[in-house]
Amino acid sequence: MRTNLNTPNLSVIGLAVMLTLGSFTLARRTNVPGSLLKNASRENQKEREVPKGSHVHELSQGLPFTAFSAGGEKEKAIEDFMTEQKVAGLLILQDGKIRLERYAPGHSDSGLWSSMSVAKSITSTLVGVAIKDGYIKSVDDTVTDYLPDLIGSAYDKVTIRHLLTMTTGVRWNENYTDQNSDIARLSTDSIEPGMNATVSYMRRLPAEAEPGKKWVYSTGETDLLGVLVSAATHQTLSHYLSSKIWIPYGMEQKATWTLDRTGQELGGCCLQMTLRDFARFGQFVLEDGRINGESVVPGDWFKTATHTQVPLWPGGGYGFGWWIFNGSTFEALGIHGQMIHIDPARRLVIAVNSAWPEAESNERQFAVANFVKILTDEIDKEKKGSPDPK
């Protein structure tokens, strides 16, 4: 998703791989083609399962929102939001409890939905897990320490931190309508024998700036980050995600992860999971990555990852695969309207599955932001109206 806000200092450049779909087709498929262009399709790519365990992290029912309930003063607001913005699924957790859960026809609490670039936030989290496990020493390690096939390329001086923040200085074109763009050619160019597809392509790219000096949104960078995690852990991303988060945290359903042409998960895209598991991942992050009382990431990981590392507009920007909008809330975002919104102060997680007919839309982005504001205003009104605990 490339969201071009026409306000100075509010340029947000987009997220994942283009996708052509009709209304709510994502809900009915576990292998959603991420077609970049008619001649650069990922339709033939396979998926790898992310197994679930026997334990389920139950999401109990919380207090419903009176204003959004039948007959409530905001009932029409939520109905209009879901209809006009083609929202297929909306789930709101507060204090880890379900306060609102709605599905449009064709989607349900058991349906898998493609994450698109929401996967970037999950891949970045696996970097933190790998550091905690000792597979990766530091985000300041050079990328070539783990991917020696990049030695001699523009990545010689690039660190993991640069990949996480998309500040490698390596030239990249994510124009989804250009058949010669890097995002298109990543899926079509020849692959050097015995080499991972992403590494093979990225090692040919030239530098256009010193590492750390320029931010360029690049799905290829997060795909490369996924390859690096697999190389460091000697595990597939699907297995590592399953063993470290999916099973121990108690995700309800298996997920699937789309693979590139050489069998590597696309770190920048395309995890298929249920809406409730989207929300559970948000709750896991809200809980600072703690499972059974112990964090699976370094103690300061999310404090760093979900705060602005690259300022892009007043009060916000890009973190480690997360978008920060006002310094206190952050989001994982994907094209066609996928979102996990996390608000630590309100102990709030909002998960949204949408089927926007367009990959990206400023108008729809503002509509989502407006709905979040309506929702948080209601929460703040509740807090003000709550009885004095004394």
BALOBA-1460 file (C-alpha; in Angstrom, 3 decimals):
// residues 390
<rec num="1" residu="m" x="0.000" y="0.000" z="0.000"/>
<rec num="2" residu="r" x="1.379" y="3.337" z="-1.000"/>
<rec num="3" residu="t" x="-0.527" y="6.053" z="0.828"/>
<rec num="4" residu="n" x="0.332" y="9.431" z="-0.639"/>
<rec num="5" residu="l" x="-1.014" y="12.063" z="1.681"/>
<rec num="6" residu="n" x="-1.016" y="15.426" z="-0.016"/>
<rec num="7" residu="t" x="-0.131" y="17.307" z="3.142"/>
<rec num="8" residu="p" x="3.485" y="18.437" z="3.679"/>
<rec num="9" residu="n" x="5.444" y="16.061" z="5.923"/>
<rec num="10" residu="l" x="2.661" y="13.466" z="5.786"/>
<rec num="11" residu="s" x="4.026" y="11.268" z="3.035"/>
<rec num="12" residu="v" x="3.524" y="7.599" z="3.890"/>
<rec num="13" residu="i" x="4.863" y="5.267" z="1.241"/>
<rec num="14" residu="g" x="3.269" y="2.016" z="0.850"/>
<rec num="15" residu="l" x="3.242" y="-1.458" z="1.969"/>
<rec num="16" residu="a" x="3.236" y="-4.838" z="0.165"/>
<rec num="17" residu="v" x="2.429" y="-6.443" z="-3.070"/>
<rec num="18" residu="m" x="-0.504" y="-5.478" z="-5.255"/>
<rec num="19" residu="l" x="-3.464" y="-7.735" z="-5.201"/>
<rec num="20" residu="t" x="-6.419" y="-8.017" z="-7.529"/>
<rec num="21" residu="l" x="-9.592" y="-9.185" z="-5.829"/>
<rec num="22" residu="g" x="-13.341" y="-8.867" z="-5.721"/>
<rec num="23" residu="s" x="-15.296" y="-8.025" z="-2.606"/>
<rec num="24" residu="f" x="-14.406" y="-10.361" z="0.269"/>
<rec num="25" residu="t" x="-12.539" y="-12.954" z="-1.821"/>
<rec num="26" residu="l" x="-9.725" y="-12.928" z="0.734"/>
<rec num="27" residu="a" x="-12.011" y="-14.466" z="3.319"/>
<rec num="28" residu="r" x="-12.654" y="-17.493" z="1.199"/>
<rec num="29" residu="r" x="-9.090" y="-18.309" z="0.232"/>
<rec num="30" residu="t" x="-6.045" y="-19.474" z="2.086"/>
<rec num="31" residu="n" x="-3.760" y="-18.877" z="-0.881"/>
<rec num="32" residu="v" x="-4.377" y="-15.336" z="-2.026"/>
<rec num="33" residu="p" x="-2.437" y="-14.413" z="-5.168"/>
<rec num="34" residu="g" x="-0.417" y="-11.250" z="-4.672"/>
<rec num="35" residu="s" x="-0.453" y="-10.196" z="-8.295"/>
<rec num="36" residu="l" x="1.903" y="-7.320" z="-8.886"/>
<rec num="37" residu="l" x="1.049" y="-6.915" z="-12.541"/>
<rec num="38" residu="k" x="-0.653" y="-9.099" z="-15.105"/>
<rec num="39" residu="n" x="2.746" y="-10.377" z="-16.209"/>
<rec num="40" residu="a" x="4.291" y="-10.584" z="-12.748"/>
<rec num="41" residu="s" x="1.928" y="-12.751" z="-10.766"/>
<rec num="42" residu="r" x="2.656" y="-14.711" z="-7.578"/>
<rec num="43" residu="e" x="-0.351" y="-16.966" z="-8.127"/>
<rec num="44" residu="n" x="1.707" y="-20.119" z="-8.520"/>
<rec num="45" residu="q" x="3.581" y="-19.756" z="-5.277"/>
<rec num="46" residu="k" x="2.985" y="-22.309" z="-2.575"/>
<rec num="47" residu="e" x="2.440" y="-21.848" z="1.126"/>
<rec num="48" residu="r" x="3.893" y="-23.353" z="4.275"/>
<rec num="49" residu="e" x="1.756" y="-24.093" z="7.305"/>
<rec num="50" residu="v" x="2.311" y="-22.361" z="10.633"/>
<rec num="51" residu="p" x="1.014" y="-25.043" z="13.016"/>
<rec num="52" residu="k" x="-1.053" y="-24.232" z="16.071"/>
<rec num="53" residu="g" x="-0.854" y="-26.070" z="19.372"/>
<rec num="54" residu="s" x="-3.432" y="-27.700" z="21.633"/>
<rec num="55" residu="h" x="-3.627" y="-24.744" z="24.025"/>
<rec num="56" residu="v" x="-5.747" y="-21.766" z="22.959"/>
<rec num="57" residu="h" x="-5.359" y="-18.269" z="24.374"/>
<rec num="58" residu="e" x="-9.025" y="-17.684" z="25.094"/>
<rec num="59" residu="l" x="-10.518" y="-14.296" z="24.326"/>
<rec num="60" residu="s" x="-13.295" y="-13.811" z="26.853"/>
<rec num="61" residu="q" x="-16.203" y="-11.472" z="26.299"/>
<rec num="62" residu="g" x="-15.811" y="-8.016" z="27.739"/>
<rec num="63" residu="l" x="-18.333" y="-5.243" z="28.296"/>
<rec num="64" residu="p" x="-20.007" y="-4.384" z="24.975"/>
<rec num="65" residu="f" x="-19.939" y="-0.842" z="23.657"/>
<rec num="66" residu="t" x="-23.373" y="0.549" z="24.422"/>
<rec num="67" residu="a" x="-23.032" y="3.274" z="21.800"/>
<rec num="68" residu="f" x="-22.294" y="0.752" z="19.014"/>
<rec num="69" residu="s" x="-24.929" y="-1.789" z="20.060"/>
<rec num="70" residu="a" x="-28.407" y="-2.112" z="18.571"/>
<rec num="71" residu="g" x="-30.263" y="1.097" z="19.279"/>
<rec num="72" residu="g" x="-27.099" y="2.872" z="20.411"/>
<rec num="73" residu="e" x="-26.274" y="6.386" z="19.267"/>
<rec num="74" residu="k" x="-23.287" y="5.156" z="17.196"/>
<rec num="75" residu="e" x="-24.954" y="2.061" z="15.739"/>
<rec num="76" residu="k" x="-25.187" y="3.661" z="12.297"/>
<rec num="77" residu="a" x="-21.579" y="4.856" z="12.448"/>
<rec num="78" residu="i" x="-20.224" y="1.329" z="12.712"/>
<rec num="79" residu="e" x="-22.617" y="-0.052" z="10.111"/>
<rec num="80" residu="d" x="-21.654" y="2.701" z="7.675"/>
<rec num="81" residu="f" x="-17.962" y="2.159" z="8.382"/>
<rec num="82" residu="m" x="-18.117" y="-1.545" z="7.622"/>
<rec num="83" residu="t" x="-20.251" y="-1.100" z="4.500"/>
<rec num="84" residu="e" x="-18.555" y="1.931" z="2.980"/>
<rec num="85" residu="q" x="-15.014" y="0.790" z="3.748"/>
<rec num="86" residu="k" x="-15.725" y="-2.813" z="2.746"/>
<rec num="87" residu="v" x="-14.676" y="-4.141" z="6.126"/>
<rec num="88" residu="a" x="-14.991" y="-7.917" z="6.213"/>
<rec num="89" residu="g" x="-14.027" y="-8.326" z="9.849"/>
<rec num="90" residu="l" x="-13.631" y="-6.005" z="12.829"/>
<rec num="91" residu="l" x="-12.459" y="-7.121" z="16.262"/>
<rec num="92" residu="i" x="-11.810" y="-4.835" z="19.219"/>
<rec num="93" residu="l" x="-9.998" y="-6.060" z="22.316"/>
<rec num="94" residu="q" x="-9.612" y="-4.059" z="25.500"/>
<rec num="95" residu="d" x="-7.776" y="-5.565" z="28.449"/>
<rec num="96" residu="g" x="-7.524" y="-8.696" z="26.308"/>
<rec num="97" residu="k" x="-11.314" y="-9.109" z="26.167"/>
<rec num="98" residu="i" x="-13.603" y="-8.902" z="23.145"/>
<rec num="99" residu="r" x="-15.678" y="-5.745" z="23.276"/>
<rec num="100" residu="l" x="-16.847" y="-5.870" z="19.678"/>
<rec num="101" residu="e" x="-16.629" y="-8.473" z="16.917"/>
<rec num="102" residu="r" x="-18.349" y="-8.142" z="13.553"/>
<rec num="103" residu="y" x="-18.092" y="-10.023" z="10.251"/>
<rec num="104" residu="a" x="-19.518" y="-9.280" z="6.841"/>
<rec num="105" residu="p" x="-21.075" y="-12.107" z="4.791"/>
<rec num="106" residu="g" x="-18.336" y="-14.358" z="3.423"/>
<rec num="107" residu="h" x="-16.018" y="-14.014" z="6.415"/>
<rec num="108" residu="s" x="-16.152" y="-15.583" z="9.881"/>
<rec num="109" residu="d" x="-14.121" y="-16.213" z="13.004"/>
<rec num="110" residu="s" x="-12.647" y="-19.341" z="11.372"/>
<rec num="111" residu="g" x="-11.788" y="-17.832" z="7.975"/>
<rec num="112" residu="l" x="-8.167" y="-17.204" z="7.015"/>
<rec num="113" residu="w" x="-7.413" y="-13.738" z="5.641"/>
<rec num="114" residu="s" x="-4.226" y="-12.504" z="4.004"/>
<rec num="115" residu="s" x="-2.160" y="-10.144" z="6.130"/>
<rec num="116" residu="m" x="-0.434" y="-8.501" z="3.186"/>
<rec num="117" residu="s" x="2.226" y="-6.190" z="4.728"/>
<rec num="118" residu="v" x="1.021" y="-6.748" z="8.285"/>
<rec num="119" residu="a" x="3.505" y="-9.616" z="7.936"/>
<rec num="120" residu="k" x="6.355" y="-7.074" z="8.038"/>
<rec num="121" residu="s" x="5.611" y="-6.355" z="11.693"/>
<rec num="122" residu="i" x="5.630" y="-10.089" z="12.434"/>
<rec num="123" residu="t" x="8.914" y="-10.674" z="10.601"/>
<rec num="124" residu="s" x="10.511" y="-7.780" z="12.482"/>
<rec num="125" residu="t" x="9.316" y="-9.348" z="15.737"/>
<rec num="126" residu="l" x="11.026" y="-12.625" z="14.806"/>
<rec num="127" residu="v" x="14.299" y="-10.679" z="14.611"/>
<rec num="128" residu="g" x="13.789" y="-9.749" z="18.257"/>
<rec num="129" residu="v" x="13.003" y="-13.367" z="19.124"/>
<rec num="130" residu="a" x="16.185" y="-14.513" z="17.358"/>
<rec num="131" residu="i" x="18.240" y="-11.974" z="19.336"/>
<rec num="132" residu="k" x="16.704" y="-13.192" z="22.595"/>
<rec num="133" residu="d" x="17.500" y="-16.785" z="21.575"/>
<rec num="134" residu="g" x="21.110" y="-15.887" z="20.755"/>
<rec num="135" residu="y" x="20.894" y="-16.650" z="17.038"/>
<rec num="136" residu="i" x="21.505" y="-12.989" z="16.223"/>
<rec num="137" residu="k" x="23.896" y="-10.928" z="18.316"/>
<rec num="138" residu="s" x="22.569" y="-7.439" z="17.676"/>
<rec num="139" residu="v" x="20.566" y="-5.310" z="15.251"/>
<rec num="140" residu="d" x="23.875" y="-3.593" z="14.559"/>
<rec num="141" residu="d" x="25.385" y="-6.751" z="13.063"/>
<rec num="142" residu="t" x="26.058" y="-6.432" z="9.358"/>
<rec num="143" residu="v" x="23.698" y="-8.273" z="7.038"/>
<rec num="144" residu="t" x="26.602" y="-10.068" z="5.351"/>
<rec num="145" residu="d" x="27.456" y="-11.760" z="8.673"/>
<rec num="146" residu="y" x="24.382" y="-13.910" z="8.075"/>
<rec num="147" residu="l" x="23.988" y="-13.735" z="4.294"/>
<rec num="148" residu="p" x="27.502" y="-14.111" z="2.828"/>
<rec num="149" residu="d" x="26.095" y="-14.209" z="-0.724"/>
<rec num="150" residu="l" x="25.651" y="-10.443" z="-0.315"/>
<rec num="151" residu="i" x="29.374" y="-9.821" z="0.202"/>
<rec num="152" residu="g" x="30.665" y="-7.480" z="-2.480"/>
<rec num="153" residu="s" x="27.233" y="-5.936" z="-3.054"/>
<rec num="154" residu="a" x="25.681" y="-2.654" z="-1.891"/>
<rec num="155" residu="y" x="24.826" y="-4.451" z="1.352"/>
<rec num="156" residu="d" x="28.446" y="-4.672" z="2.547"/>
<rec num="157" residu="k" x="27.966" y="-1.925" z="5.150"/>
<rec num="158" residu="v" x="24.265" y="-2.450" z="5.774"/>
<rec num="159" residu="t" x="23.158" y="-3.600" z="9.232"/>
<rec num="160" residu="i" x="20.070" y="-5.452" z="10.417"/>
<rec num="161" residu="r" x="18.891" y="-2.151" z="11.900"/>
<rec num="162" residu="h" x="18.990" y="-0.625" z="8.417"/>
<rec num="163" residu="l" x="16.826" y="-3.466" z="7.079"/>
<rec num="164" residu="l" x="14.358" y="-3.084" z="9.948"/>
<rec num="165" residu="t" x="14.007" y="0.647" z="9.309"/>
<rec num="166" residu="m" x="14.316" y="0.528" z="5.489"/>
<rec num="167" residu="t" x="17.290" y="2.867" z="5.529"/>
<rec num="168" residu="t" x="19.823" y="0.689" z="3.710"/>
<rec num="169" residu="g" x="20.572" y="3.296" z="1.059"/>
<rec num="170" residu="v" x="20.113" y="0.627" z="-1.617"/>
<rec num="171" residu="r" x="18.113" y="1.834" z="-4.615"/>
<rec num="172" residu="w" x="14.614" y="0.395" z="-4.834"/>
<rec num="173" residu="n" x="11.508" y="1.119" z="-6.879"/>
<rec num="174" residu="e" x="8.174" y="-0.058" z="-5.439"/>
<rec num="175" residu="n" x="5.990" y="1.262" z="-8.239"/>
<rec num="176" residu="y" x="3.278" y="-1.370" z="-8.574"/>
<rec num="177" residu="t" x="2.185" y="-0.232" z="-12.040"/>
<rec num="178" residu="d" x="5.657" y="-0.374" z="-13.623"/>
<rec num="179" residu="q" x="6.642" y="-3.750" z="-15.043"/>
<rec num="180" residu="n" x="10.295" y="-2.734" z="-14.758"/>
<rec num="181" residu="s" x="10.068" y="-1.749" z="-11.085"/>
<rec num="182" residu="d" x="12.036" y="-3.732" z="-8.529"/>
<rec num="183" residu="i" x="8.884" y="-4.987" z="-6.812"/>
<rec num="184" residu="a" x="7.783" y="-6.537" z="-10.125"/>
<rec num="185" residu="r" x="11.184" y="-7.863" z="-11.191"/>
<rec num="186" residu="l" x="11.805" y="-9.450" z="-7.791"/>
<rec num="187" residu="s" x="9.253" y="-12.080" z="-8.806"/>
<rec num="188" residu="t" x="10.334" y="-12.501" z="-12.426"/>
<rec num="189" residu="d" x="14.079" y="-12.005" z="-12.882"/>
<rec num="190" residu="s" x="16.326" y="-15.018" z="-13.242"/>
<rec num="191" residu="i" x="17.707" y="-16.575" z="-10.069"/>
<rec num="192" residu="e" x="21.392" y="-17.351" z="-9.730"/>
<rec num="193" residu="p" x="21.914" y="-21.114" z="-9.324"/>
<rec num="194" residu="g" x="21.840" y="-22.322" z="-5.732"/>
<rec num="195" residu="m" x="20.862" y="-18.924" z="-4.347"/>
<rec num="196" residu="n" x="17.743" y="-17.661" z="-2.619"/>
<rec num="197" residu="a" x="15.521" y="-15.688" z="-5.005"/>
<rec num="198" residu="t" x="15.486" y="-12.513" z="-2.889"/>
<rec num="199" residu="v" x="19.234" y="-12.562" z="-2.252"/>
<rec num="200" residu="s" x="19.883" y="-13.195" z="-5.936"/>
<rec num="201" residu="y" x="17.916" y="-10.121" z="-6.933"/>
<rec num="202" residu="m" x="18.866" y="-7.747" z="-4.116"/>
<rec num="203" residu="r" x="22.620" y="-8.331" z="-4.475"/>
<rec num="204" residu="r" x="22.498" y="-6.758" z="-7.945"/>
<rec num="205" residu="l" x="21.008" y="-3.459" z="-6.775"/>
<rec num="206" residu="p" x="23.215" y="-0.352" z="-6.533"/>
<rec num="207" residu="a" x="23.547" y="1.972" z="-3.552"/>
<rec num="208" residu="e" x="22.108" y="5.467" z="-3.864"/>
<rec num="209" residu="a" x="22.913" y="6.733" z="-0.352"/>
<rec num="210" residu="e" x="24.997" y="5.866" z="2.673"/>
<rec num="211" residu="p" x="23.254" y="3.375" z="4.999"/>
<rec num="212" residu="g" x="21.086" y="5.195" z="7.509"/>
<rec num="213" residu="k" x="20.813" y="8.398" z="5.466"/>
<rec num="214" residu="k" x="17.700" y="7.781" z="3.348"/>
<rec num="215" residu="w" x="14.382" y="6.051" z="3.941"/>
<rec num="216" residu="v" x="12.824" y="4.194" z="1.006"/>
<rec num="217" residu="y" x="9.883" y="1.858" z="1.465"/>
<rec num="218" residu="s" x="11.002" y="-1.545" z="0.205"/>
<rec num="219" residu="t" x="9.163" y="-4.836" z="0.487"/>
<rec num="220" residu="g" x="12.354" y="-6.445" z="-0.770"/>
<rec num="221" residu="e" x="14.181" y="-5.315" z="2.374"/>
<rec num="222" residu="t" x="11.735" y="-7.169" z="4.643"/>
<rec num="223" residu="d" x="11.772" y="-10.205" z="2.364"/>
<rec num="224" residu="l" x="15.548" y="-10.117" z="2.819"/>
<rec num="225" residu="l" x="15.111" y="-9.787" z="6.571"/>
<rec num="226" residu="g" x="13.058" y="-12.982" z="6.539"/>
<rec num="227" residu="v" x="15.825" y="-14.797" z="4.679"/>
<rec num="228" residu="l" x="18.298" y="-13.540" z="7.273"/>
<rec num="229" residu="v" x="16.213" y="-14.847" z="10.194"/>
<rec num="230" residu="s" x="15.942" y="-18.257" z="8.539"/>
<rec num="231" residu="a" x="19.701" y="-18.310" z="7.885"/>
<rec num="232" residu="a" x="20.513" y="-17.317" z="11.474"/>
<rec num="233" residu="t" x="18.115" y="-19.795" z="13.108"/>
<rec num="234" residu="h" x="18.518" y="-22.590" z="10.535"/>
<rec num="235" residu="q" x="14.732" y="-22.844" z="10.567"/>
<rec num="236" residu="t" x="11.937" y="-21.862" z="8.234"/>
<rec num="237" residu="l" x="10.128" y="-18.687" z="9.273"/>
<rec num="238" residu="s" x="6.919" y="-20.702" z="9.577"/>
<rec num="239" residu="h" x="8.482" y="-23.169" z="12.002"/>
<rec num="240" residu="y" x="10.167" y="-20.443" z="14.030"/>
<rec num="241" residu="l" x="6.961" y="-18.403" z="14.262"/>
<rec num="242" residu="s" x="5.010" y="-21.502" z="15.243"/>
<rec num="243" residu="s" x="7.436" y="-22.726" z="17.891"/>
<rec num="244" residu="k" x="8.135" y="-19.333" z="19.477"/>
<rec num="245" residu="i" x="4.780" y="-17.511" z="19.254"/>
<rec num="246" residu="w" x="1.925" y="-19.375" z="17.540"/>
<rec num="247" residu="i" x="1.937" y="-22.473" z="19.752"/>
<rec num="248" residu="p" x="3.127" y="-21.066" z="23.105"/>
<rec num="249" residu="y" x="0.906" y="-17.969" z="22.998"/>
<rec num="250" residu="g" x="-2.081" y="-20.072" z="21.999"/>
<rec num="251" residu="m" x="-3.212" y="-18.975" z="18.556"/>
<rec num="252" residu="e" x="-6.566" y="-20.554" z="17.758"/>
<rec num="253" residu="q" x="-5.993" y="-21.672" z="14.173"/>
<rec num="254" residu="k" x="-3.063" y="-22.624" z="11.996"/>
<rec num="255" residu="a" x="-1.769" y="-19.930" z="9.674"/>
<rec num="256" residu="t" x="-0.157" y="-20.267" z="6.254"/>
<rec num="257" residu="w" x="2.739" y="-18.258" z="4.847"/>
<rec num="258" residu="t" x="3.224" y="-17.696" z="1.112"/>
<rec num="259" residu="l" x="6.607" y="-18.781" z="-0.300"/>
<rec num="260" residu="d" x="8.866" y="-17.262" z="-2.925"/>
<rec num="261" residu="r" x="10.123" y="-19.158" z="-5.971"/>
<rec num="262" residu="t" x="12.894" y="-20.827" z="-3.952"/>
<rec num="263" residu="g" x="10.667" y="-21.961" z="-1.074"/>
<rec num="264" residu="q" x="11.391" y="-19.116" z="1.348"/>
<rec num="265" residu="e" x="8.562" y="-17.347" z="3.164"/>
<rec num="266" residu="l" x="7.922" y="-13.809" z="1.920"/>
<rec num="267" residu="g" x="8.985" y="-11.875" z="5.008"/>
<rec num="268" residu="g" x="7.301" y="-8.739" z="3.714"/>
<rec num="269" residu="c" x="3.926" y="-10.212" z="2.914"/>
<rec num="270" residu="c" x="1.204" y="-12.754" z="2.930"/>
<rec num="271" residu="l" x="0.545" y="-14.563" z="6.190"/>
<rec num="272" residu="q" x="-2.961" y="-15.988" z="6.147"/>
<rec num="273" residu="m" x="-4.642" y="-16.156" z="9.563"/>
<rec num="274" residu="t" x="-7.974" y="-15.630" z="11.308"/>
<rec num="275" residu="l" x="-9.120" y="-12.220" z="12.490"/>
<rec num="276" residu="r" x="-8.956" y="-13.409" z="16.089"/>
<rec num="277" residu="d" x="-5.338" y="-14.434" z="15.596"/>
<rec num="278" residu="f" x="-4.585" y="-11.024" z="14.064"/>
<rec num="279" residu="a" x="-5.936" y="-9.605" z="17.319"/>
<rec num="280" residu="r" x="-4.082" y="-12.132" z="19.457"/>
<rec num="281" residu="f" x="-0.811" y="-11.100" z="17.838"/>
<rec num="282" residu="g" x="-1.644" y="-7.487" z="18.666"/>
<rec num="283" residu="q" x="-2.375" y="-8.493" z="22.265"/>
<rec num="284" residu="f" x="0.924" y="-10.403" z="22.407"/>
<rec num="285" residu="v" x="2.728" y="-7.196" z="21.382"/>
<rec num="286" residu="l" x="0.673" y="-5.114" z="23.813"/>
<rec num="287" residu="e" x="1.798" y="-7.524" z="26.542"/>
<rec num="288" residu="d" x="5.412" y="-6.801" z="25.557"/>
<rec num="289" residu="g" x="5.892" y="-10.224" z="24.024"/>
<rec num="290" residu="r" x="5.333" y="-12.077" z="27.290"/>
<rec num="291" residu="i" x="4.302" y="-15.709" z="27.339"/>
<rec num="292" residu="n" x="3.824" y="-17.416" z="30.696"/>
<rec num="293" residu="g" x="5.389" y="-14.411" z="32.398"/>
<rec num="294" residu="e" x="8.549" y="-14.261" z="30.315"/>
<rec num="295" residu="s" x="9.167" y="-12.144" z="27.233"/>
<rec num="296" residu="v" x="10.329" y="-13.975" z="24.122"/>
<rec num="297" residu="v" x="12.061" y="-10.803" z="22.899"/>
<rec num="298" residu="p" x="14.702" y="-8.645" z="24.612"/>
<rec num="299" residu="g" x="13.270" y="-6.478" z="27.382"/>
<rec num="300" residu="d" x="13.420" y="-3.216" z="25.427"/>
<rec num="301" residu="w" x="12.496" y="-4.667" z="22.039"/>
<rec num="302" residu="f" x="8.981" y="-3.323" z="21.577"/>
<rec num="303" residu="k" x="9.849" y="-0.042" z="23.254"/>
<rec num="304" residu="t" x="12.340" y="0.466" z="20.445"/>
<rec num="305" residu="a" x="10.505" y="-1.292" z="17.605"/>
<rec num="306" residu="t" x="7.226" y="0.590" z="18.044"/>
<rec num="307" residu="h" x="8.718" y="4.053" z="18.471"/>
<rec num="308" residu="t" x="9.779" y="6.320" z="15.652"/>
<rec num="309" residu="q" x="13.166" y="5.341" z="14.288"/>
<rec num="310" residu="v" x="12.723" y="7.305" z="11.053"/>
<rec num="311" residu="p" x="10.698" y="10.533" z="11.427"/>
<rec num="312" residu="l" x="8.359" y="10.926" z="8.434"/>
<rec num="313" residu="w" x="5.829" y="13.447" z="9.765"/>
<rec num="314" residu="p" x="5.322" y="15.421" z="12.994"/>
<rec num="315" residu="g" x="5.030" y="12.969" z="15.881"/>
<rec num="316" residu="g" x="5.409" y="9.805" z="13.845"/>
<rec num="317" residu="g" x="7.109" y="7.742" z="11.197"/>
<rec num="318" residu="y" x="8.534" y="4.257" z="10.826"/>
<rec num="319" residu="g" x="9.884" y="1.919" z="13.499"/>
<rec num="320" residu="f" x="11.070" y="-1.671" z="13.120"/>
<rec num="321" residu="g" x="8.397" y="-2.681" z="10.622"/>
<rec num="322" residu="w" x="5.719" y="-0.682" z="12.473"/>
<rec num="323" residu="w" x="4.007" y="2.612" z="11.587"/>
<rec num="324" residu="i" x="3.858" y="5.197" z="14.362"/>
<rec num="325" residu="f" x="1.286" y="7.937" z="13.930"/>
<rec num="326" residu="n" x="1.174" y="10.065" z="17.049"/>
<rec num="327" residu="g" x="3.976" y="8.843" z="19.233"/>
<rec num="328" residu="s" x="1.674" y="6.797" z="21.462"/>
<rec num="329" residu="t" x="-0.145" y="4.385" z="19.142"/>
<rec num="330" residu="f" x="1.260" y="2.212" z="16.398"/>
<rec num="331" residu="e" x="0.015" y="-0.039" z="13.635"/>
<rec num="332" residu="a" x="0.826" y="-2.954" z="11.387"/>
<rec num="333" residu="l" x="-0.653" y="-2.173" z="7.974"/>
<rec num="334" residu="g" x="-1.280" y="-3.984" z="4.695"/>
<rec num="335" residu="i" x="-2.802" y="-3.079" z="1.362"/>
<rec num="336" residu="h" x="-6.537" y="-3.424" z="0.745"/>
<rec num="337" residu="g" x="-7.184" y="-2.320" z="4.319"/>
<rec num="338" residu="q" x="-5.496" y="-4.813" z="6.665"/>
<rec num="339" residu="m" x="-4.621" y="-3.398" z="10.095"/>
<rec num="340" residu="i" x="-3.609" y="-4.146" z="13.658"/>
<rec num="341" residu="h" x="-3.911" y="-0.954" z="15.698"/>
<rec num="342" residu="i" x="-2.342" y="-0.971" z="19.166"/>
<rec num="343" residu="d" x="-2.966" y="1.690" z="21.819"/>
<rec num="344" residu="p" x="-1.026" y="0.847" z="25.000"/>
<rec num="345" residu="a" x="-2.486" y="3.685" z="27.093"/>
<rec num="346" residu="r" x="-6.034" y="2.436" z="26.497"/>
<rec num="347" residu="r" x="-4.959" y="-1.252" z="26.578"/>
<rec num="348" residu="l" x="-6.597" y="-1.482" z="23.180"/>
<rec num="349" residu="v" x="-6.119" y="-3.680" z="20.100"/>
<rec num="350" residu="i" x="-8.154" y="-3.197" z="16.924"/>
<rec num="351" residu="a" x="-7.865" y="-5.804" z="14.157"/>
<rec num="352" residu="v" x="-9.392" y="-5.104" z="10.754"/>
<rec num="353" residu="n" x="-9.746" y="-7.284" z="7.655"/>
<rec num="354" residu="s" x="-10.922" y="-5.349" z="4.622"/>
<rec num="355" residu="a" x="-11.432" y="-5.912" z="0.909"/>
<rec num="356" residu="w" x="-10.884" y="-2.458" z="-0.536"/>
<rec num="357" residu="p" x="-11.291" y="-2.604" z="-4.306"/>
<rec num="358" residu="e" x="-8.162" y="-0.480" z="-4.585"/>
<rec num="359" residu="a" x="-4.834" y="-1.463" z="-3.048"/>
<rec num="360" residu="e" x="-4.377" y="1.929" z="-1.412"/>
<rec num="361" residu="s" x="-6.592" y="4.904" z="-0.785"/>
<rec num="362" residu="n" x="-6.002" y="8.115" z="1.138"/>
<rec num="363" residu="e" x="-9.735" y="8.573" z="1.559"/>
<rec num="364" residu="r" x="-10.154" y="5.121" z="3.069"/>
<rec num="365" residu="q" x="-7.132" y="5.572" z="5.320"/>
<rec num="366" residu="f" x="-8.676" y="8.754" z="6.711"/>
<rec num="367" residu="a" x="-12.014" y="6.964" z="7.176"/>
<rec num="368" residu="v" x="-10.305" y="4.252" z="9.230"/>
<rec num="369" residu="a" x="-8.473" y="6.861" z="11.303"/>
<rec num="370" residu="n" x="-11.767" y="8.682" z="11.868"/>
<rec num="371" residu="f" x="-13.458" y="5.484" z="13.039"/>
<rec num="372" residu="v" x="-10.611" y="4.770" z="15.450"/>
<rec num="373" residu="k" x="-11.061" y="8.304" z="16.814"/>
<rec num="374" residu="i" x="-14.821" y="7.750" z="17.289"/>
<rec num="375" residu="l" x="-14.062" y="4.514" z="19.112"/>
<rec num="376" residu="t" x="-11.394" y="5.941" z="21.405"/>
<rec num="377" residu="d" x="-13.615" y="8.915" z="22.192"/>
<rec num="378" residu="e" x="-16.245" y="6.441" z="23.424"/>
<rec num="379" residu="i" x="-13.649" y="4.665" z="25.551"/>
<rec num="380" residu="d" x="-12.528" y="7.963" z="27.044"/>
<rec num="381" residu="k" x="-16.158" y="8.910" z="27.780"/>
<rec num="382" residu="e" x="-16.621" y="5.591" z="29.563"/>
<rec num="383" residu="k" x="-13.557" y="6.239" z="31.672"/>
<rec num="384" residu="k" x="-14.759" y="9.696" z="32.650"/>
<rec num="385" residu="g" x="-18.170" y="8.338" z="33.529"/>
<rec num="386" residu="s" x="-16.887" y="5.395" z="35.587"/>
<rec num="387" residu="p" x="-17.510" y="5.501" z="39.350"/>
<rec num="388" residu="d" x="-14.753" y="6.755" z="41.606"/>
<rec num="389" residu="p" x="-12.863" y="3.644" z="42.824"/>
<rec num="390" residu="k" x="-12.798" y="5.203" z="46.291"/>
